[in-house]
Amino acid sequence: MEASGKGDTSRSNSLDSSSTGRIKRHTESDGRWEAIQLATCRDPPLSLVHFRLLKRLGYGDIGSVYLVELRGTQAFFAMKVMDKESLINRNKLARAETEREILGLLDHPFLPTLYSHFETDKLYCLVMEYCCGGNLHSLRQKQPNRHFNEQSARSKEKKATERTVATAPSSLPAGAAAANSSANFQYF
């Protein structure tokens, strides 16, 4: 299903309007900043209609994460989508806001970059760096005693360092760009 902003008031907080969306030192040459800026300038505010859903990457306690493409670009992001009503009913709203604030402050090559965030009447959305390679928590659960030994952790660190050099489109899983954009996107 295509993302539709009709009837949904969208409030955006991206590059110009937020310290959260500030360009971060370790990603300052990343073209995704410019892609977000152009989309925001052309058709403000940034909203769901600016993105094309490619696939669901995972889910957690307060939301689901999707691989998305910024329409009209080859810029790929991970978008965490959180249902406001569910957050309020489960007393998790402060947790979601704290996550956004912390991600906005972080500037480290081993942690995902928050490029922007916005909300609609029903959803909070975080637009973050897409990090290929799977879910670190799931990988940790498969390790002996559910933790990484030093050698394994050093190997993961080396791979993460190498990955920061690669660009997102070249690191997409095979077929991700051709994935069906009509996948079940619960609130769109």
Secondary structure, DSSP 8 states (H G I E B T S, - for coil): -----TT---EEE-GGG-STT---GGGTT-HHHHHHHHHHHHSSS--GGGEEEEEEEEE-SS-EEEEEEETTS--EEEEEEEEHHHHHHTT-HHHHHHHHHHHHH---TTS--EEEEEE-SSEEEEEEE---S--HHHHHHTSGGGS--HHHHHHHHHHHHHHHHS-TGGGS-TTSTTS-TTS--TT-
